[in-house]
Amino acid sequence: MGSKQRHFAPLSHASLEDLVPADHFYRHLERTLNLSFVREFVQETYAGRGRPSIEPSVFFKLQLVMFFEGIVRCANRIS
C-alpha cells in the first residue's frame, strides 16, 4: 500500500480578533443580543439521544447572518 507525504505551509498567526474591526456590526450584535432564551425555547424539539446537534444559539446566529447578508438557501431558489 502506498503512502503520500504531505507538506503544509505554516499557519498564519493572525486571529479573528486582529482581522475584524472593534466597531464591526457583528461585534456590536454579539455584545447586545442576548440569546440565552433560545436553548430553553427549543429544548423540547431536540432528541435526547443520537448524533450531537448544533448548539441552538449558534444555529440562530447563523440564520441571522444569512438574513443580514442576503444569503438564500439553494432550495428556496428553485422555481
Sequence and secondary structure as in RCSB ss.txt:
>XXXX:A:sequence
MGSKQRHFAPLSHASLEDLVPADHFYRHLERTLNLSFVREFVQETYAGRGRPSIEPSVFFKLQLVMFFEGIVRCA
NRIS
>XXXX:A:secstr
               HHHHS TT HHHHHHHH   THHHHHHGGGS SSSS    HHHHHHHHHHHHHHT   HH
HH  
